[in-house]
Structures are given as structure tokens and as C-alpha cells.
């Protein structure tokens, strides 16, 4: 089974977005008006060449994000909260082609959530089954969705995802999950916090679990420190985010977990190191 990290450009955010301070609206204000910016962070998507079909986790960003008017000018976060750099050849479609994978051959696309830096590449997958949590899909729609930081007006016109409802099927410390594969080795688990409907994907390889974490935290160090980001107060909530981080740490205490958040500069190398170690074990 091959796993690929796909870097679809970079994003800069305020430092307090990575390590939030304060509660409620103050937390978001502290984030938005922080004068310190992060270094350019990767916008990562993931490809798993699974025996049952190719699985893509998140679709990264689109180069259209650099076009004038792509983001709503009235939204404070899009005006002052991020800086993205994405070239056309960095989009997930061209990168899959360079791996010898045609977009139409992708069986599943699982969305950790629907923020633009994860959903910007949806247009490349009209022939795939796209899965998103029912809560996430509901929260992202309409003007209220736009106010929450989603861009439903940028989704493809054909976008009609499979809405995931979690079942009482435990996976480690997660009391609910959705099993994607017949082999039972791909589990979607609820990890609310960054958004209310955020999910993560756990690929169980037996000796280790590869955990595609989306935006549960910005780095592995933040996971271990229980550090909740600065925008969770607008999403699923700081307390929910902290509980999700605790469940992931609990899983890591039970299993060998390769933790892969989408904007951690070390995620791709951590995956490569883990896979190399597994081959040589």
C-alpha cells in the first residue's frame, strides 16, 4: 500500500491561529489582529493506493484562490487572516497525474472539513465518491456557512457528497466511527473543534495507525501540548477541540500512531520516515 503526501501550495496564518489565546470572540480577535505571521506552511492532501481503490484525503487548495474577488471582501478572516500561494501545477489534479494516477480513477475522496484550503481541489473529482460528515456539510451551506468561513459558492455545481453519520462502532478511544473499507482498515472518526463537523481518517496498518488529522492541530507538538488553535472558537469550540486532541493522544498511548496534520511542515517527512521504518522492520 503506497501513501503519498501532496503539497498544494502554502498558506501563512497569524501565529495566534496556531496557538490560540483567550475565550470566545476574544480568542478570534486575538488571532485576527496578531501582528506576527507564520512561515509559509504546507497545504497538504493525502493519497492512499489502497487495494480496494484509491483514497484521497482532502483536496488542497485551488490556484483560483489568488484571483481577485475569489474570497469575499466583507469577511474579516479572508481580508486579514491568511496569505496563500498556489500555482496551477500545484493543484492536486496535475500532481496526481505526475504520480500516474488519473483523477477519475480515485474511488473515494474523504474531506476532513470543507474550509477552502481543504476543499479547493474538489473540481478535480467529479467521478469519485466524496464523503463529508453530515454536520460539516450542514454547517458549511448558505450565508451562515460563509460567515463561518466556508465558501459554498465555490463548490462545483455537481457537488453532492455522501454525508457521513457516525455509528457506535468504537475505534480505540473514539466511541463512534464510520468504517470505509470492506477490510475494515480505514476508519473515519469524529474530531470536532476546528469545525463542529471535523473528522479525521485513521488507516490501520496493523503495526501502526496512520492518522490523517486535518486541522485538529497545526503541529504534532501542539497535539502533545493540548494546544487548541485560535479559530476553534468559531467552529466546534475550544473544549471540543481539546477533547479531540485528548482522544488522539489516548490512541497514541495504545497504538503506534503516525500523526499527520495538514499544515505541519514535518508531516510529510514524518510519514516518509514511518513508512521506511515499517519496510525495514
ZAMARGU-4260 file (C-alpha; in steps of 0.2 Angstrom, whole numbers, plus 5000, padded with zeros to 4 digits):
<rodrens>
0) 5000/5000/5000 | 5008/5017/4995 | 5004/5033/5003 | 5008/5050/4996 | 5009/5067/5003
5) 5003/5081/4991 | 5008/5099/4994 | 4996/5110/4986 | 5004/5127/4989 | 5007/5136/5005
10) 4997/5147/5017 | 5003/5159/5030 | 4992/5162/5046 | 4994/5173/5061 | 5004/5164/5075
15) 4990/5165/5087 | 4980/5155/5075 | 4992/5141/5078 | 4992/5143/5097 | 4976/5152/5102
20) 4974/5163/5117 | 4958/5169/5126 | 4940/5163/5125 | 4925/5166/5114 | 4925/5181/5102
25) 4941/5187/5111 | 4950/5172/5105 | 4946/5175/5087 | 4950/5194/5089 | 4967/5190/5097
30) 4970/5179/5081 | 4965/5191/5068 | 4974/5206/5075 | 4990/5197/5079 | 5005/5206/5070
35) 5015/5190/5069 | 5014/5179/5054 | 5019/5161/5052 | 5031/5155/5040 | 5023/5148/5024
40) 5015/5132/5029 | 5011/5117/5018 | 4993/5114/5012 | 4993/5095/5012 | 4982/5082/5004
45) 4985/5064/5005 | 4983/5049/4993 | 4982/5031/4998 | 4984/5017/4985 | 4973/5005/4994
50) 4969/4988/4987 | 4950/4992/4987 | 4953/5008/4977 | 4962/5025/4978 | 4958/5035/4993
55) 4961/5054/4993 | 4960/5063/5010 | 4956/5082/5007 | 4959/5090/4990 | 4970/5105/4995
60) 4968/5122/4988 | 4965/5129/4971 | 4976/5142/4961 | 4960/5152/4959 | 4962/5157/4977
65) 4974/5170/4970 | 4962/5178/4959 | 4954/5195/4963 | 4937/5193/4970 | 4939/5174/4974
70) 4937/5177/4993 | 4923/5188/5000 | 4929/5205/5004 | 4917/5208/5018 | 4924/5193/5028
75) 4937/5199/5041 | 4946/5182/5041 | 4948/5182/5022 | 4954/5200/5022 | 4966/5199/5036
80) 4969/5181/5042 | 4978/5172/5028 | 4990/5173/5014 | 4990/5159/5001 | 5002/5155/4987
85) 4996/5141/4975 | 5001/5138/4957 | 4991/5129/4944 | 5003/5114/4943 | 5002/5113/4962
90) 4984/5108/4962 | 4980/5090/4966 | 4974/5085/4949 | 4991/5089/4940 | 5000/5081/4954
95) 4990/5065/4954 | 4994/5064/4935 | 5013/5065/4939 | 5011/5050/4950 | 5002/5041/4936
100) 4985/5042/4944 | 4970/5049/4934 | 4958/5059/4945 | 4943/5048/4938 | 4952/5033/4945
105) 4950/5039/4963 | 4937/5029/4972 | 4935/5040/4987 | 4938/5057/4992 | 4936/5060/5011
110) 4935/5078/5017 | 4941/5081/5035 | 4931/5098/5033 | 4926/5110/5020 | 4937/5125/5023
115) 4944/5131/5006 | 4962/5125/5009 | 4955/5108/5010 | 4941/5109/4998 | 4948/5120/4984
120) 4953/5105/4973 | 4935/5097/4973 | 4933/5101/4955 | 4946/5088/4950 | 4935/5073/4957
125) 4918/5073/4948 | 4918/5054/4946 | 4923/5050/4964 | 4913/5047/4979 | 4916/5062/4991
130) 4912/5059/5009 | 4910/5073/5022 | 4902/5072/5039 | 4884/5077/5039 | 4887/5090/5052
135) 4901/5098/5042 | 4890/5098/5026 | 4876/5106/5035 | 4886/5120/5044 | 4895/5125/5028
140) 4880/5129/5017 | 4872/5146/5013 | 4876/5163/5020 | 4878/5156/5038 | 4891/5144/5031
145) 4900/5159/5023 | 4900/5168/5039 | 4908/5153/5047 | 4922/5154/5035 | 4916/5142/5021
150) 4915/5146/5003 | 4900/5135/4997 | 4898/5147/4982 | 4915/5139/4976 | 4910/5121/4976
155) 4907/5113/4960 | 4889/5113/4954 | 4888/5094/4954 | 4895/5093/4972 | 4883/5081/4982
160) 4893/5072/4994 | 4890/5056/5004 | 4885/5063/5021 | 4893/5053/5035 | 4883/5049/5051
165) 4895/5041/5064 | 4889/5024/5071 | 4893/5017/5089 | 4907/5007/5082 | 4922/5011/5093
170) 4940/5013/5086 | 4952/5014/5101 | 4946/5029/5112 | 4934/5035/5099 | 4917/5028/5103
175) 4910/5032/5086 | 4917/5029/5069 | 4912/5025/5051 | 4922/5011/5043 | 4925/5014/5025
180) 4933/4999/5018 | 4927/4981/5017 | 4944/4976/5025 | 4940/4987/5040 | 4956/4996/5040
185) 4950/5014/5036 | 4940/5022/5049 | 4933/5039/5049 | 4932/5046/5067 | 4924/5062/5073
190) 4937/5076/5079 | 4926/5091/5081 | 4934/5108/5087 | 4942/5117/5072 | 4924/5115/5065
195) 4909/5106/5073 | 4909/5093/5059 | 4928/5090/5058 | 4933/5072/5055 | 4950/5063/5054
200) 4955/5047/5044 | 4963/5033/5053 | 4972/5020/5042 | 4976/5004/5052 | 4991/4995/5045
205) 4992/4983/5060 | 5008/4988/5067 | 5004/5007/5066 | 4990/5019/5063 | 4992/5032/5050
210) 4981/5047/5056 | 4976/5060/5044 | 4972/5073/5056 | 4966/5088/5045 | 4966/5104/5056
215) 4965/5095/5073 | 4981/5105/5077 | 4994/5114/5067 | 5009/5103/5073 | 5012/5087/5082
220) 5020/5097/5096 | 5003/5106/5098 | 4994/5089/5099 | 5006/5083/5114 | 5004/5100/5122
225) 4985/5101/5120 | 4986/5117/5111 | 4970/5122/5103 | 4970/5134/5088 | 4964/5152/5088
230) 4949/5149/5076 | 4941/5134/5085 | 4930/5147/5095 | 4921/5150/5078 | 4920/5131/5074
235) 4917/5117/5086 | 4923/5126/5101 | 4939/5126/5112 | 4933/5112/5124 | 4928/5101/5109
240) 4944/5103/5101 | 4953/5099/5117 | 4943/5083/5119 | 4948/5078/5101 | 4966/5081/5105
245) 4965/5070/5121 | 4957/5056/5111 | 4971/5056/5098 | 4984/5056/5112 | 4974/5042/5120
250) 4975/5032/5104 | 4994/5036/5103 | 4996/5028/5120 | 4988/5012/5114 | 4995/5011/5097
255) 5010/5017/5086 | 5002/5032/5078 | 5009/5042/5064 | 5001/5059/5066 | 4998/5070/5050
260) 4990/5087/5052 | 4988/5096/5036 | 4999/5111/5039 | 5013/5104/5049 | 5030/5106/5040
265) 5036/5090/5047 | 5021/5079/5042 | 5027/5073/5025 | 5044/5069/5032 | 5036/5060/5047
270) 5026/5049/5035 | 5041/5045/5024 | 5051/5040/5040 | 5037/5029/5047 | 5035/5020/5030
275) 5053/5017/5028 | 5054/5010/5046 | 5040/4999/5043 | 5048/4992/5027 | 5064/4989/5036
280) 5056/4981/5051
</rodrens>
